[in-house]
Amino acid sequence: MIRFFAQPQDISDGVIQLTTEDAEHIRALRLRPAEQFVVCDSAGTDYICHLGIRGTNTAKISVTSTSLGEPSVMCKVYIAFAKGDRLDYAVQKSVELGAGEIVLFPSERCVSVPGDMSKKTARLQKIALETAKQCGRGRIPEVTAISSFSSAIELASCAALPLFIYEREENRHLKQVLENSGDFHTASIVTGPEGGFESHEAAFALSLGMISVTLGPRILRCETAPVIVLAALMFHTGNL
């Protein structure tokens, strides 16, 4: 069933005020008055609707239910800036897999850091929105950018399970860490740029309580690593 998102303030008295863009999309699909579609309030509630009064951008609510597309673990994914369309892929797949938030940050070995972060995040936020519609999410994960590596690590370290993916780690494997983690409801995943992390960056992360993790002997691309770790975490917690 086709899905749209609305703001809570646009939902009242059994009616949802659709955006002009969504209303035009519905008209382009030539939905009949009785055909159903889903509107989500971006806070985890789904509304099964049909078209409202002809000539208005409204939807009439038939059924209200809790969104089933949200995982039980709130996982924030911290991804170092990368060149080209690599961030597009990482954001799209992270949203599909259930990331709660995506944070971009600079690292010393980043090949490319955008001059206008707001323009970059706005485009990636649109990718997150379209992906959330497609895969049945109950929320639209926020895509933000942070100006420094240290600030990103300070935020990431606050999670109950703070994972720092480091190519030079030799002892702690992801499977081992997950199996020994116990119950947790928040997690963070920090992955590096094309050239990996500098040793002093890893040392700083560990000093704040991040858990250094290896993904094995193969070096994964910077857009692949966050997706692999997120998939493993969701599988481990029964969300995949």
C-alpha positions as CSV (number, residue, x, y, z in Angstrom):
1,M,0.0,0.0,0.0
2,I,1.4,3.4,-1.0
3,R,2.7,5.4,2.0
4,F,2.9,9.1,2.8
5,F,4.0,11.1,5.8
6,A,2.3,14.0,7.5
7,Q,3.0,16.2,10.5
8,P,1.0,15.6,13.7
9,Q,-0.5,19.1,13.6
10,D,-2.0,18.2,10.2
11,I,-4.1,15.4,11.6
12,S,-7.3,16.1,13.5
13,D,-11.0,15.0,13.7
14,G,-10.4,12.0,11.5
15,V,-9.0,14.0,8.6
16,I,-5.4,14.5,7.4
17,Q,-4.3,17.6,5.5
18,L,-2.0,16.3,2.8
19,T,0.9,18.3,1.4
20,T,0.5,19.7,-2.1
21,E,3.2,17.4,-3.4
22,D,1.5,14.3,-1.9
23,A,-1.9,15.3,-3.2
24,E,-0.5,15.8,-6.7
25,H,1.1,12.3,-6.4
26,I,-2.2,10.8,-5.5
27,R,-3.9,12.4,-8.4
28,A,-1.1,11.2,-10.8
29,L,-1.8,7.7,-9.5
30,R,-5.5,8.1,-10.3
31,L,-6.6,6.5,-7.1
32,R,-10.3,5.9,-6.9
33,P,-12.2,7.5,-3.9
34,A,-12.5,4.1,-2.2
35,E,-8.9,3.0,-2.7
36,Q,-6.8,3.0,0.4
37,F,-3.4,4.4,1.2
38,V,-1.3,4.9,4.3
39,V,-0.4,8.2,6.0
40,C,2.1,8.1,8.8
41,D,2.4,10.8,11.4
42,S,6.2,10.5,11.6
43,A,5.9,9.4,15.2
44,G,5.1,5.7,14.8
45,T,1.4,5.8,14.0
46,D,-0.1,4.7,10.7
47,Y,-3.5,5.8,9.4
48,I,-5.2,3.8,6.6
49,C,-7.0,6.4,4.6
50,H,-9.1,7.1,1.5
51,L,-9.5,10.3,-0.4
52,G,-11.4,13.1,1.4
53,I,-13.7,15.7,0.0
54,R,-13.2,16.2,-3.8
55,G,-11.2,19.3,-4.6
56,T,-9.4,19.4,-1.3
57,N,-6.0,18.0,-0.3
58,T,-7.4,15.8,2.4
59,A,-7.5,12.2,3.4
60,K,-10.2,10.6,5.6
61,I,-8.9,8.1,8.3
62,S,-10.5,4.7,8.3
63,V,-8.1,2.7,10.6
64,T,-5.4,3.8,13.1
65,S,-2.6,1.4,14.0
66,T,1.0,1.3,15.4
67,S,3.6,1.3,12.7
68,L,5.3,-2.1,12.4
69,G,8.4,-0.8,10.5
70,E,10.2,0.6,13.6
71,P,12.8,-1.6,15.3
72,S,13.0,-2.1,19.1
73,V,16.5,-0.6,19.2
74,M,17.3,3.0,18.6
75,C,20.5,2.9,16.5
76,K,22.3,6.1,15.4
77,V,24.7,5.6,12.5
78,Y,27.7,7.9,12.3
79,I,29.3,8.0,8.9
80,A,32.4,9.9,7.9
81,F,32.1,12.1,4.8
82,A,32.8,10.3,1.5
83,K,33.1,11.4,-2.1
84,G,30.7,10.8,-4.9
85,D,27.4,9.0,-4.3
86,R,28.7,6.8,-1.6
87,L,26.8,8.6,1.1
88,D,23.6,8.2,-1.0
89,Y,24.0,4.5,-0.8
90,A,24.9,4.4,2.9
91,V,21.9,6.6,3.9
92,Q,19.4,4.8,1.7
93,K,20.4,1.3,3.0
94,S,20.7,2.5,6.6
95,V,17.1,3.8,6.5
96,E,15.9,0.5,5.0
97,L,17.6,-1.4,7.8
98,G,16.1,0.6,10.6
99,A,18.6,3.4,11.5
100,G,17.0,5.9,13.9
101,E,19.3,8.7,12.9
102,I,22.2,9.3,10.6
103,V,25.0,11.7,11.5
104,L,27.8,12.7,9.1
105,F,31.1,13.9,10.4
106,P,34.6,14.8,9.2
107,S,37.7,12.7,9.8
108,E,41.4,13.3,9.0
109,R,41.5,10.9,6.1
110,C,38.2,12.1,4.5
111,V,38.8,12.5,0.7
112,S,36.0,15.0,0.4
113,V,34.2,17.3,2.9
114,P,31.4,19.4,1.5
115,G,31.7,23.2,1.8
116,D,28.0,23.6,2.2
117,M,26.9,20.9,4.7
118,S,23.2,22.1,4.7
119,K,22.9,21.5,1.0
120,K,24.4,18.0,1.3
121,T,22.2,17.0,4.3
122,A,19.1,18.4,2.6
123,R,19.6,16.1,-0.4
124,L,20.3,13.1,1.8
125,Q,17.2,13.9,3.9
126,K,15.1,13.7,0.8
127,I,16.7,10.3,0.1
128,A,15.8,9.2,3.7
129,L,12.2,10.4,3.2
130,E,11.7,8.5,-0.1
131,T,13.3,5.4,1.4
132,A,11.1,5.6,4.5
133,K,8.0,5.7,2.3
134,Q,9.2,2.7,0.2
135,C,10.2,0.4,3.1
136,G,7.3,1.1,5.5
137,R,9.0,3.0,8.2
138,G,7.0,4.7,10.9
139,R,9.5,7.6,11.2
140,I,11.7,9.5,8.9
141,P,15.3,9.2,10.2
142,E,16.9,12.6,10.5
143,V,20.1,13.2,8.6
144,T,22.4,15.7,10.2
145,A,26.1,16.8,9.9
146,I,28.4,17.6,12.7
147,S,31.4,19.9,12.3
148,S,34.1,17.9,14.2
149,F,35.2,14.3,14.8
150,S,35.5,14.8,18.6
151,S,31.9,16.1,18.8
152,A,30.6,13.1,16.8
153,I,32.4,10.7,19.1
154,E,31.2,12.4,22.3
155,L,27.6,12.0,21.0
156,A,28.1,8.4,19.9
157,S,29.7,7.3,23.2
158,C,26.4,8.1,25.0
159,A,24.7,5.0,23.6
160,A,24.3,1.8,25.6
161,L,26.3,-0.1,22.9
162,P,28.8,2.3,21.2
163,L,30.5,0.6,18.4
164,F,33.6,2.0,16.7
165,I,34.5,0.1,13.5
166,Y,38.3,0.1,13.3
167,E,40.3,-1.7,10.6
168,R,43.3,-2.0,12.9
169,E,41.4,-3.8,15.7
170,E,42.6,-7.4,16.0
171,N,40.8,-8.8,19.0
172,R,37.2,-7.7,19.3
173,H,35.0,-9.2,16.5
174,L,31.5,-7.9,15.9
175,K,29.9,-11.3,16.5
176,Q,31.7,-11.6,19.9
177,V,30.8,-8.0,21.0
178,L,27.1,-8.5,20.1
179,E,26.9,-11.9,21.9
180,N,28.4,-10.4,25.0
181,S,26.4,-7.1,25.0
182,G,23.3,-8.2,26.9
183,D,20.1,-6.3,26.5
184,F,20.4,-2.8,25.1
185,H,17.9,-0.3,23.6
186,T,20.3,2.3,22.2
187,A,23.3,1.7,20.0
188,S,25.7,3.8,17.9
189,I,27.8,2.7,14.9
190,V,30.8,4.9,13.9
191,T,32.5,4.1,10.6
192,G,35.4,5.8,8.9
193,P,36.2,7.4,5.5
194,E,37.9,5.8,2.5
195,G,41.3,5.9,4.2
196,G,40.2,4.6,7.6
197,F,40.8,6.3,10.9
198,E,44.0,7.7,12.2
199,S,45.4,5.9,15.3
200,H,45.0,9.0,17.5
201,E,41.3,9.2,16.4
202,A,40.8,5.6,17.5
203,A,42.6,6.3,20.8
204,F,40.3,9.2,21.4
205,A,37.2,7.1,20.7
206,L,38.3,4.4,23.1
207,S,39.1,7.0,25.8
208,L,35.4,8.0,25.8
209,G,34.2,4.4,26.1
210,M,33.6,3.4,22.5
211,I,34.1,-0.3,21.7
212,S,36.6,-0.9,19.0
213,V,35.4,-3.6,16.6
214,T,36.9,-5.5,13.6
215,L,34.8,-6.7,10.7
216,G,37.3,-9.4,9.8
217,P,40.3,-9.6,7.5
218,R,38.6,-8.0,4.5
219,I,38.6,-4.2,4.2
220,L,35.1,-3.0,3.4
221,R,34.2,0.1,1.4
222,C,33.2,3.1,3.5
223,E,29.6,2.9,2.3
224,T,29.4,-0.9,2.9
225,A,30.7,-1.0,6.5
226,P,27.8,0.9,8.2
227,V,25.2,-1.2,6.3
228,I,26.9,-4.5,7.3
229,V,27.1,-3.6,11.0
230,L,23.6,-2.2,11.1
231,A,22.2,-5.4,9.5
232,A,24.1,-7.6,12.0
233,L,22.8,-5.5,14.9
234,M,19.2,-5.7,13.7
235,F,19.5,-9.5,13.1
236,H,21.0,-10.0,16.6
237,T,18.2,-8.0,18.3
238,G,15.4,-9.8,16.3
239,N,14.6,-6.8,14.2
240,L,15.5,-8.5,10.9
